[in-house]
């Protein structure tokens, strides 16, 4: 399932329904601690066992496990493999085993953890206990290895796809001033919002964090060279405070469940599409709009290839890493929808371009590469679809060496026909047509490239192929300014609800999102519920949280009712549209339906019309003079003039919509 798509529910719900304790194998201490805190907020009996606990704490958890007092127990794979832990589990009532972040089992994946390979012991020691493995990031070979290594051959496979439609993918070439490009991006679109910036080296992390801090941002470094205490402090601040930016190597992030990360930026090229997908997937886990932004350059490619060349890994591993890097470069060089290519890499399909990536929004400059692609594809075919890109480029350029002669490829029609491009340009073209799906790489074999069905129309001349021109972006070209990805703009109620949430979180020593996600706060702001029953219908508010926090949040809503932040002295365009539609004979409900806005938003627009004399009160609501005078008298008697005070003084006889309209008429009403 996609990052943030609800994988945890797949084992948390069965854990509550089945008798016994669900044991969750989790790779990181921070991840299990966050999940346990969040579960406890929902009234679920959850605990963890890891090296951060004292002996007394461990004993308490183990006793609760043996007594059947836990719904879920989170453990690291290293602890699970200890003979004492396995013996303890064999005596405890167990509901299921859940292996989270299961891609860690794959030696071909991007985040291999050797301890995960040993988890096949669960099949041997506990054959009657159900097992489930979960991951957001696994291509075909990784999926097959998960099944093999965890002895899940008889298990059903569920694939919910990889698409994260709320993330906007944007990739730009590093023009030599990547830090300034990043700064403009943050200031223009995400000022004051939480984000993650990934860099390739520890030195770059420290430099960028210090530089962003000098520009007035709260930017904290995170990498393995920092002491454990400092890393923990920085992670805690990122989770608990608003607007913190973490600058990190890839050592940061796996299992971070902060829902309101509004952007993930890469100042260097990731090693693979899997890594890119997982790292960008840390943005927008609350379902609200978020950005995945990257600036990459040739130096990134050189550095990563040097790292691969200096690696002590066996040759098969090196070839795989090379192909993964080429696929990542291909994604960068695309001219078509990035999301379609990203999903295709994971054998997932998107029928139409997404409309939410840079290539869809601002199509790049291209060239007609049909003839060159035909030569490249024909060379793959005529050499038997058994060779890698470097060999194919040598054939196209007519290189004279023993291997080409040995296979007789100096006699085929594509030998030496590629003089119009140099070796670098041919490799770029191959990367692009691999990314376009015209060729596939046999990553489990020897890295040969093979034709796909999509190559046939291009080869036969039935389809024109355009590719991205690899030229420097003009410094005069400004980045397209994107929409702000925060919650409701300058909204008094939104701010008040977030402040209340922050205070509650500080009291309990937990991150604010564990009270409610931003998406839930946004829905409260939009719908402005008037009762606990109405509040409880909002997504993200369960029975436990309604009991614990409902009245406090309802009080904030009632105290700030109508403060939507857009009631300015001048009628804005969107309010003017609503007012015009009302004058044309539409009801407020009709207008809300036509404009696909909430009824509260429409009444806010109409209140602006009343305040500014565009409308009179009787245009909007139907009240007699006695009722209007009663409400006006209540406003005059109230000490603070707040809606909640007036609402209560009138014993709830009039709803907040009516009160807001009457209040808007105060300046013009003379009855």
KEZASE-986723 format. One line per 2 residues: number of its first residue (from 1); for each residue y, z, x of C-alpha. Coordinates in Angstrom, 3 decimals. Each point is the difference from the previous one (the first is absolute). Example, Ala and Ser with C-alpha at 12.3 -4.5 7.8 and 13.67 -1.06 7.14 Angstrom:
<pts>
1 = -4.500 7.800 12.300  3.440 -0.660 1.370
</pts>
This chain:
<pts>
1 = 0.000 0.000 0.000  3.574 -0.529 1.193
3 = 1.807 2.805 1.778  1.373 2.301 -2.694
5 = -2.280 -1.623 -2.578  -1.822 3.170 -0.995
7 = -3.050 0.142 2.279  0.018 3.807 -0.045
9 = -0.436 0.004 -3.771  -3.322 -1.806 0.505
11 = -1.493 3.205 1.401  2.377 2.651 -1.354
13 = -0.802 -0.743 -3.647  -3.806 0.044 0.539
15 = 0.477 3.206 2.000  1.480 1.677 -3.079
17 = -2.586 -1.411 -2.395  -3.124 0.669 2.061
19 = -1.307 3.470 0.746  0.262 1.214 3.574
21 = 2.487 -0.744 2.782  1.037 -3.472 1.143
23 = 0.097 -0.233 3.804  2.674 -2.421 1.237
25 = -0.243 -1.297 3.573  3.573 -0.511 1.199
27 = 1.088 -1.096 3.507  3.259 1.919 0.420
29 = 0.993 3.638 -0.397  3.443 -0.926 -1.384
31 = -1.574 -2.250 -2.615  -2.434 2.602 -1.323
33 = 2.648 2.733 -0.054  2.407 -2.162 -2.010
35 = -2.674 -1.029 -2.481  -1.176 3.562 -0.519
37 = 3.577 1.208 -0.620  0.545 -2.793 -2.529
39 = -3.275 0.784 -1.803  0.869 3.682 -0.255
41 = 3.329 -0.958 -1.593  -2.092 -1.584 -2.757
43 = -2.108 3.114 -0.453  -3.079 -1.380 1.792
45 = -2.119 2.299 2.176  0.147 -1.743 3.381
47 = -0.317 1.159 3.612  -0.465 -1.384 3.504
49 = -1.783 0.999 3.184  1.549 -0.997 3.328
51 = 1.025 1.298 3.414  3.405 1.201 -1.212
53 = -1.550 2.945 -1.865  -0.753 3.525 1.153
55 = -3.515 1.408 -0.121  0.912 2.054 -3.063
57 = 1.318 -3.070 -1.813  -3.151 -1.968 0.829
59 = -2.195 2.817 -1.286  1.954 0.121 -3.242
61 = -0.451 -3.733 -0.613  -3.694 0.112 0.879
63 = -0.546 2.908 -2.395  1.774 -1.893 -2.803
65 = -2.200 -3.025 0.744  -3.225 1.995 -0.188
67 = 1.124 1.691 -3.227  0.735 -3.351 -1.663
69 = 3.704 0.820 -0.323  1.341 -3.287 1.421
71 = 0.478 -3.357 -1.678  0.703 -1.796 3.295
73 = -0.455 0.830 3.672  1.624 -2.171 2.692
75 = -1.607 -0.056 3.461  0.399 -2.076 3.167
77 = -3.038 -2.030 1.123  -0.285 2.056 3.202
79 = -0.387 3.253 -1.943  -2.340 -1.587 -2.524
81 = -2.390 -0.991 2.794  -0.307 3.586 1.301
83 = -3.541 1.358 -0.674  1.443 3.181 -1.526
85 = 2.145 -2.009 -2.445  -2.918 -2.219 -1.014
87 = -2.158 3.082 -0.588  2.766 1.569 -2.077
89 = 0.315 -3.125 -2.145  -3.767 -0.154 -0.536
91 = 0.237 3.411 -1.712  3.154 -0.712 -2.046
93 = 0.215 -1.645 -3.448  1.343 -3.509 0.763
95 = 1.475 -2.569 -2.401  0.441 -2.961 2.365
97 = 1.035 -1.180 3.474  3.141 -2.137 0.327
99 = 0.642 -1.782 3.309  3.721 -0.733 0.056
101 = 1.653 -2.520 2.372  -3.460 -1.551 0.352
103 = 1.271 -2.867 2.185  -0.064 2.556 2.845
105 = -3.769 -0.610 0.164  0.444 -3.586 1.200
107 = 0.128 -0.734 3.712  1.587 -3.348 -0.951
109 = 2.720 1.647 -2.085  3.465 1.112 1.086
111 = -0.517 3.754 -0.131  -3.499 0.720 1.311
113 = -1.135 3.648 0.057  -3.386 0.461 1.723
115 = -0.747 3.161 -2.011  -0.181 -2.108 -3.168
117 = -3.101 -1.846 1.232  -1.988 3.233 -0.216
119 = 0.718 0.344 -3.722  -3.221 -1.858 -0.801
121 = -1.542 3.464 0.331  1.255 0.722 -3.526
123 = -2.482 -2.545 -1.326  -2.800 1.662 1.949
125 = 0.814 3.671 -0.648  1.287 -0.299 -3.583
127 = -1.803 -2.967 -1.612  0.616 1.254 -3.559
129 = 3.771 0.606 0.325  2.188 -2.986 -1.043
131 = 2.140 -1.565 2.743  3.129 -2.125 -0.265
133 = 1.911 -1.706 2.840  3.642 -1.006 -0.448
135 = 2.556 -2.003 1.966  3.136 -2.044 -0.532
137 = -0.449 -2.198 3.048  -3.247 -1.844 0.701
139 = -0.569 -3.698 0.559  -3.426 -1.538 -0.597
141 = -1.672 1.054 3.292  1.356 3.549 -0.327
143 = -1.263 0.283 -3.589  -3.468 -1.093 1.086
145 = -0.014 2.481 2.881  1.029 2.861 -2.298
147 = -2.955 -0.772 -2.258  -2.409 -0.242 2.936
149 = 1.097 3.052 1.977  0.261 2.317 -3.013
151 = -3.338 -1.178 -1.457  1.661 -1.210 -3.195
153 = -2.083 -3.166 -0.430  -1.000 1.011 -3.531
155 = 3.524 1.007 -1.011  2.259 -1.987 -2.322
157 = 3.105 -1.505 1.563  3.332 0.159 -1.827
159 = 2.915 -2.033 1.339  3.279 0.490 -1.829
161 = 1.895 -2.379 2.255  2.601 0.587 2.674
163 = 3.271 -1.002 -1.675  2.991 2.357 0.111
165 = 2.469 -1.984 -2.159  2.781 2.584 0.343
167 = 0.243 -0.600 3.776  2.277 -2.797 1.175
169 = -1.296 -1.547 3.252  2.690 -1.232 2.389
171 = -0.638 -1.267 3.541  2.743 -1.213 2.324
173 = 0.097 -1.157 3.589  1.425 2.462 2.516
175 = 3.283 -1.610 1.061  0.291 2.317 2.998
177 = 1.771 2.720 -1.981  -2.838 1.443 -2.096
179 = 1.578 3.464 -0.132  3.206 -1.400 -1.486
181 = -2.025 -2.059 -2.478  -1.837 3.174 -1.009
183 = 3.241 1.951 -0.336  1.550 -2.642 -2.286
185 = -3.171 -0.031 -2.094  0.012 3.791 -0.460
187 = 3.748 0.322 -0.638  0.125 -2.927 -2.442
189 = -3.075 0.869 -1.998  -1.437 3.455 0.697
191 = 2.773 2.303 1.134  -0.999 3.629 -0.568
193 = -3.593 -0.901 -0.903  -3.307 0.889 1.644
195 = -1.638 -2.562 2.253  -2.357 -0.586 2.922
197 = 0.828 -2.128 3.044  -2.960 -1.070 2.165
199 = 0.343 -0.862 3.690  -2.625 -1.054 2.540
201 = 0.750 2.527 2.763  0.906 3.678 0.201
203 = 3.068 -0.834 2.083  1.284 -2.387 -2.684
205 = -0.633 2.639 -2.679  2.167 2.545 1.845
207 = 2.778 -2.538 0.642  0.145 -1.276 -3.575
209 = -0.114 3.497 -1.539  2.842 1.144 2.254
211 = 2.028 -3.147 -0.720  -0.394 0.282 -3.791
213 = 0.962 3.686 0.219  3.154 -0.984 1.898
215 = 0.848 -2.220 -2.989  -0.025 2.985 -2.342
217 = -3.561 -0.221 -1.303  -2.677 2.683 -0.047
219 = -2.523 -1.769 2.237  -2.878 1.893 1.632
221 = -2.472 -1.281 2.631  -3.770 0.339 -0.396
223 = -2.596 -0.962 2.613  -2.909 1.475 1.940
225 = 2.210 0.821 2.996  1.862 2.677 -1.973
227 = -1.388 3.518 -0.270  -2.133 0.758 -3.034
229 = 2.547 2.516 -1.296  2.857 -2.530 0.163
231 = -2.092 -2.673 -1.722  -0.898 2.473 -2.734
233 = 3.649 1.009 -0.481  1.120 -3.616 -0.261
235 = -2.747 -0.852 -2.455  0.854 3.021 -2.141
237 = 3.672 -0.963 -0.095  -0.931 -3.558 -0.963
239 = -2.178 1.254 -2.861  2.349 2.695 -1.310
241 = 3.535 -1.286 0.562  1.727 -2.961 -1.614
243 = 1.206 -2.960 2.034  -1.925 0.679 3.222
245 = -1.034 -2.990 2.133  -3.044 0.348 2.257
247 = -0.090 -2.284 3.055  -3.596 -0.153 1.164
249 = -2.838 -1.692 1.750  -3.057 -0.732 -2.124
251 = -1.042 3.608 0.711  1.973 0.891 -3.127
253 = -0.825 -0.736 -3.567  -3.674 -0.114 -0.911
255 = -0.412 2.178 -3.040  3.729 0.697 -0.394
257 = 0.380 0.281 -3.746  3.803 0.091 -0.283
259 = 0.626 -2.095 -3.133  3.720 -0.740 0.420
261 = -0.009 -1.876 3.322  2.380 -2.815 -0.870
263 = -0.509 -2.126 3.103  -2.373 -0.577 2.900
265 = 1.492 -1.921 2.931  -1.765 -1.478 3.030
267 = 1.993 -0.609 3.174  -3.114 -1.438 1.649
269 = -2.845 -2.167 -1.166  -3.042 1.955 -1.299
271 = -3.343 -0.785 1.632  -1.601 -1.288 -3.179
273 = 0.563 -0.751 -3.660  -2.155 3.039 -0.866
275 = 2.352 2.255 1.977  3.068 -1.689 -1.511
277 = -1.377 0.355 -3.514  -0.842 3.674 0.397
279 = 3.286 0.874 1.705  2.151 -1.858 -2.531
281 = -2.094 1.544 -2.770  1.602 3.359 0.752
283 = 3.118 -1.274 -1.792  0.498 0.307 -3.739
285 = -3.105 2.018 -0.855  1.834 1.189 -3.133
287 = -0.037 -3.563 -1.323  3.762 -0.474 0.329
289 = 1.458 -2.895 1.995  -0.288 0.253 3.793
291 = 0.483 -2.174 3.097  -2.325 -1.031 2.823
293 = 2.344 -1.375 2.673  -0.916 -1.288 3.463
295 = 1.742 -1.569 2.989  -2.389 -1.539 2.541
297 = 0.410 -2.036 3.158  -1.886 -1.789 2.743
299 = 0.004 3.110 2.181  -2.095 1.805 -2.615
301 = -2.650 -2.706 0.285  0.031 0.157 3.807
303 = -0.275 3.808 0.000  -2.845 0.089 -2.513
305 = -1.908 -2.725 1.838  0.442 1.870 3.282
307 = -1.398 3.119 -1.654  -2.966 -2.009 -1.260
309 = -0.566 -1.555 3.412  0.071 3.384 1.727
311 = -2.356 1.530 -2.528  -3.419 1.203 1.167
313 = -1.549 -1.064 -3.318  -2.908 -2.435 0.037
315 = 0.755 -3.685 -0.418  -0.960 -0.186 -3.683
317 = 2.502 2.733 -0.792  2.713 -1.732 2.018
319 = -0.571 -3.270 -1.840  0.232 1.775 -3.324
321 = 3.274 1.692 0.958  1.408 -3.362 1.131
323 = -0.812 -1.622 -3.328  1.469 2.926 -1.921
325 = 3.221 -0.323 2.010  0.096 -3.752 -0.651
327 = -0.412 0.631 -3.732  2.915 2.459 0.136
329 = 2.136 -2.605 1.781  -1.010 -2.575 -2.564
331 = 1.269 2.283 -2.761  3.338 0.254 1.819
333 = 0.311 -3.777 0.370  -0.828 -0.946 -3.592
335 = 2.386 -2.000 -2.142  -1.799 0.764 -3.267
337 = -0.485 3.252 -1.912  -0.862 2.811 2.416
339 = -1.731 2.074 -2.673  -2.403 -2.825 -0.841
341 = -0.965 -0.343 3.687  -0.297 3.757 0.456
343 = -2.311 0.322 -2.981  -2.007 -3.068 0.999
345 = -0.772 1.693 3.334  -1.819 2.691 -1.970
347 = -1.760 -2.575 -2.213  2.356 0.854 -2.855
349 = 1.841 -2.680 -1.949  3.455 -0.278 -1.544
351 = 0.299 -3.107 -2.157  3.777 -0.388 0.190
353 = 2.580 0.763 2.734  1.121 3.602 -0.368
355 = 3.777 -0.509 -0.179  0.420 3.252 1.933
357 = -0.227 -0.985 3.667  2.599 -1.569 2.276
359 = -1.657 -3.429 -0.065  0.038 -0.064 -3.793
361 = 3.581 1.272 -0.225  1.557 -1.948 2.891
363 = -2.330 -2.869 0.994  0.103 -0.689 3.773
365 = 0.833 -3.286 1.754  -3.122 -2.122 0.316
367 = -1.371 -3.240 1.476  -2.577 -2.515 -1.193
369 = -3.079 1.043 1.992  -2.492 -2.125 -1.937
371 = -0.857 -2.420 2.819  -0.202 2.727 2.645
373 = -2.185 2.138 -2.301  -2.294 -2.973 -0.635
375 = -0.483 -0.347 3.754  -0.664 3.740 0.366
377 = -2.465 0.094 -2.902  -1.738 -3.200 1.070
379 = -0.485 1.471 3.471  -1.717 3.032 -1.569
381 = -2.325 -2.308 -1.924  -0.817 -2.382 2.863
383 = -0.838 2.856 2.395  -2.504 1.393 -2.494
385 = 1.998 3.003 -1.304  -1.429 2.059 2.875
387 = 3.035 0.659 2.226  3.087 2.165 0.152
389 = 3.655 -1.003 -0.024  0.507 -0.102 3.784
391 = -2.825 -2.501 0.437  1.264 -2.153 -2.882
393 = 3.509 -0.092 1.485  -1.438 -1.148 3.348
395 = -1.844 -2.825 -1.777  3.140 -1.106 -1.890
397 = 2.013 -0.010 3.234  -2.702 -1.954 1.861
399 = -0.636 2.672 2.611  -2.554 -0.885 2.632
401 = -2.479 2.781 0.585  -3.733 0.404 0.297
403 = -0.647 1.639 -3.366  1.611 -2.863 -1.976
405 = -1.979 -2.544 1.994  -3.196 2.021 -0.398
407 = 0.249 -0.188 -3.806  1.124 -3.629 0.065
409 = 3.264 0.811 -1.729  1.955 -2.206 2.388
411 = -1.548 -2.916 -1.918  0.956 1.001 -3.556
413 = 2.942 -1.497 -1.904  2.148 3.145 0.098
415 = -0.119 0.364 3.779  3.525 -0.290 1.391
417 = 1.716 -0.958 -3.285  2.287 3.061 -0.095
419 = 2.634 -0.811 2.616  2.892 0.411 -2.481
421 = -0.411 3.802 0.128  -0.490 2.339 2.949
423 = -2.756 2.632 0.221  2.165 2.773 -1.448
425 = 1.018 -2.168 -2.961  -3.609 -0.973 -0.711
427 = -1.054 3.667 0.074  2.878 0.811 -2.367
429 = -1.143 -2.764 -2.347  -3.591 1.259 0.070
431 = 1.183 3.531 -0.751  1.999 -1.285 -2.960
433 = -2.799 -2.094 -1.507  -2.423 2.905 0.438
435 = 2.486 2.180 -1.875  0.305 -2.711 -2.681
437 = -3.766 0.122 -0.532  -0.788 -3.521 1.276
439 = -2.152 1.511 2.734  -1.961 3.210 0.219
441 = -1.018 1.929 3.112  -3.584 1.132 0.464
443 = 0.908 3.507 1.171  -3.607 1.163 -0.021
445 = -1.079 -2.924 2.186  1.752 -1.364 3.074
447 = 3.422 -0.618 -1.451  -0.575 -3.591 -1.021
449 = 2.283 -1.473 -2.650  -1.488 -1.781 -2.992
451 = 1.396 -2.226 -2.740  0.428 1.370 -3.505
453 = 0.037 -1.911 -3.283  3.811 0.171 0.098
455 = 0.031 -2.210 3.109  -1.485 -3.035 -1.767
457 = 3.155 -1.168 -1.903  2.088 0.218 3.195
459 = -2.595 -1.857 2.077  -0.291 -2.768 -2.599
461 = 3.773 -0.358 -0.308  0.059 1.156 -3.621
463 = 2.204 3.003 0.765  3.129 0.336 2.123
465 = 0.201 3.046 2.273  3.307 1.598 0.940
467 = 0.205 2.782 2.579  2.713 2.352 1.249
469 = 2.266 -1.296 2.739  -0.274 2.338 2.947
471 = 3.676 0.185 0.897  2.328 2.881 0.599
473 = 1.725 1.284 -3.110  3.742 -0.544 0.246
475 = 1.933 3.186 0.545  2.373 -1.234 -2.692
477 = -2.769 0.238 -2.586  0.291 3.297 -1.737
479 = -3.004 1.744 -1.459  -0.186 -0.337 -3.735
481 = 1.280 3.244 -1.415  -2.725 1.492 -2.123
483 = 0.287 2.319 -2.923  0.102 3.732 0.626
485 = -3.419 1.503 -0.415  1.006 3.496 -0.978
487 = -0.170 1.572 -3.397  2.688 -0.438 -2.676
489 = 3.298 -0.771 1.712  2.549 2.839 0.352
491 = -1.578 1.733 -2.944  1.118 3.576 -0.672
493 = -3.193 0.893 -1.852  -2.179 -1.623 2.686
495 = 1.779 2.038 2.690  -0.237 3.211 -2.023
497 = -3.729 -0.412 -0.615  -0.640 -0.685 3.692
499 = 2.028 3.064 0.987  -2.025 2.145 -2.404
501 = -3.235 -1.434 1.433  1.200 0.670 3.546
503 = 0.776 3.639 -0.825  -3.447 0.530 -1.533
505 = -1.681 -1.610 3.001  1.971 2.169 2.437
507 = -1.033 3.145 -1.856  -3.670 -0.944 0.297
509 = 0.144 -1.506 3.485  -1.393 -3.362 -1.113
511 = 1.300 -3.595 0.097  2.184 -0.904 -2.979
513 = -2.271 -2.862 -1.097  -2.782 2.509 -0.695
515 = 2.105 1.302 -2.886  0.656 -3.484 -1.443
517 = 0.186 -3.496 1.535  3.264 -1.934 -0.064
519 = -1.571 -2.311 -2.587  -0.414 2.978 -2.342
521 = 3.590 1.157 0.618  1.204 -3.558 -0.684
523 = -1.865 -0.074 -3.307  1.519 3.373 -0.981
525 = 3.429 -1.449 0.782  -0.663 -3.124 -2.035
527 = -1.629 1.596 -3.044  1.880 3.332 -0.037
529 = -2.618 1.909 -2.040  1.364 2.684 -2.310
531 = -3.092 2.190 -0.422  -2.910 1.212 2.115
533 = -2.309 -2.159 -2.078  2.046 -3.111 0.843
535 = 0.177 1.029 3.665  -3.776 0.324 0.114
537 = -0.396 -3.672 -0.952  1.609 -1.130 3.259
539 = -2.344 -1.384 2.648  -0.730 2.519 2.743
541 = 0.453 3.125 -2.144  -3.339 1.605 -0.759
543 = -0.676 3.166 -1.963  0.158 2.280 3.049
545 = 3.295 -1.417 1.262  1.477 0.022 -3.488
547 = -0.794 3.720 -0.234  1.320 0.751 3.484
549 = 3.106 -2.185 0.136  0.631 -1.550 -3.397
551 = 2.615 2.357 -1.385  2.054 -0.038 3.199
553 = 0.175 -3.786 0.121  0.677 -0.196 -3.737
555 = 2.934 2.392 0.436  1.432 -2.270 2.718
557 = -0.372 -3.053 -2.251  1.661 1.707 -2.959
559 = 2.791 1.389 2.165  0.748 -3.477 1.404
561 = -0.797 -2.125 -3.043  1.952 -3.231 -0.087
563 = 1.002 0.150 3.654  -1.428 -3.395 0.852
565 = 2.521 -0.629 2.717  1.295 -3.272 -1.427
567 = 2.612 1.216 -2.464  3.070 -1.136 1.901
569 = 3.469 -0.483 -1.361  -0.477 -3.737 0.018
571 = -2.691 -1.721 -2.036  -2.555 -1.467 2.424
573 = -1.751 -3.302 -0.609  -3.290 1.393 -1.244
575 = 1.746 2.370 -2.431  2.219 -2.841 -1.219
577 = -3.106 -2.008 -0.876  -1.373 2.841 -2.126
579 = 3.359 0.471 -1.743  0.263 -3.720 -0.765
581 = -3.526 -0.032 -1.489  0.862 2.990 -2.231
583 = 3.123 -1.770 -1.268  -2.203 -2.987 -0.879
585 = -1.917 2.180 -2.459  -2.923 1.202 2.146
587 = -1.148 3.607 -0.162  -0.365 2.109 3.165
589 = -3.782 -0.348 -0.352  0.316 -3.796 -0.225
591 = 2.140 -0.063 3.141  -2.436 2.196 1.936
593 = -2.847 -2.327 -0.951  1.902 -3.184 0.868
595 = 1.270 1.286 3.348  -3.207 1.849 0.925
597 = 1.978 3.207 0.618  -0.612 3.496 -1.287
599 = 1.731 1.128 -3.189  1.745 2.756 2.007
601 = 1.502 -2.606 2.330  1.284 -2.052 -2.961
603 = 1.630 3.056 -1.599  1.644 0.774 3.365
605 = 1.482 -3.511 -0.088  1.199 0.482 -3.575
607 = 1.529 3.363 0.899  2.039 -1.805 2.631
609 = 1.214 -2.343 -2.735  1.022 2.956 -2.174
611 = 1.793 1.748 2.895  1.931 -3.152 0.902
613 = 0.938 -0.917 -3.569  -2.223 -3.105 -0.102
615 = -2.000 1.632 -2.813  0.606 2.691 -2.589
617 = -2.501 2.763 -0.670  -1.072 -1.456 -3.354
619 = -1.030 -3.236 1.770  -2.707 1.920 1.854
621 = -1.182 2.911 -2.202  0.213 0.940 -3.666
623 = 1.552 3.433 -0.637  2.321 1.299 -2.721
625 = 3.290 1.735 0.802  -1.455 3.480 -0.510
627 = -2.760 -0.602 2.527  2.392 -1.469 2.559
629 = 2.405 2.947 -0.353  -2.921 2.445 0.370
631 = -1.033 -1.593 3.288  3.566 -0.246 1.309
633 = 0.576 3.692 -0.873  -3.169 0.911 1.942
635 = 1.334 -1.835 3.081  3.345 1.826 -0.306
637 = -1.711 3.397 -0.216  -2.376 -0.600 2.916
639 = 0.999 1.587 3.302  -1.307 -2.794 2.213
641 = -0.041 -3.050 -2.285  -3.585 -0.786 0.994
643 = -2.371 -1.782 -2.325  -2.621 2.730 0.170
645 = 2.508 2.667 -1.065  1.170 -2.041 -2.992
647 = -3.571 -1.019 -0.907  -1.091 3.654 -0.137
649 = 3.128 1.181 -1.859  -0.807 -2.543 -2.747
651 = -3.633 1.222 -0.119  -1.259 -3.404 1.083
653 = 1.135 -1.634 -3.238  1.383 -3.043 1.841
655 = -1.824 -1.772 2.815  1.607 -0.641 3.369
657 = 0.723 -3.656 -0.756  2.286 0.994 -2.896
659 = 1.674 2.723 2.070  0.722 -2.433 2.848
661 = 1.573 -2.511 -2.357  2.209 2.610 -1.662
663 = 1.055 1.385 3.376  0.937 -3.541 1.090
665 = 2.269 -0.257 -3.046  1.898 3.223 0.802
667 = 2.864 -1.823 1.705  0.619 -2.300 -2.992
669 = -1.086 2.115 -2.995  2.946 1.488 -1.879
671 = -1.619 1.201 -3.252
</pts>
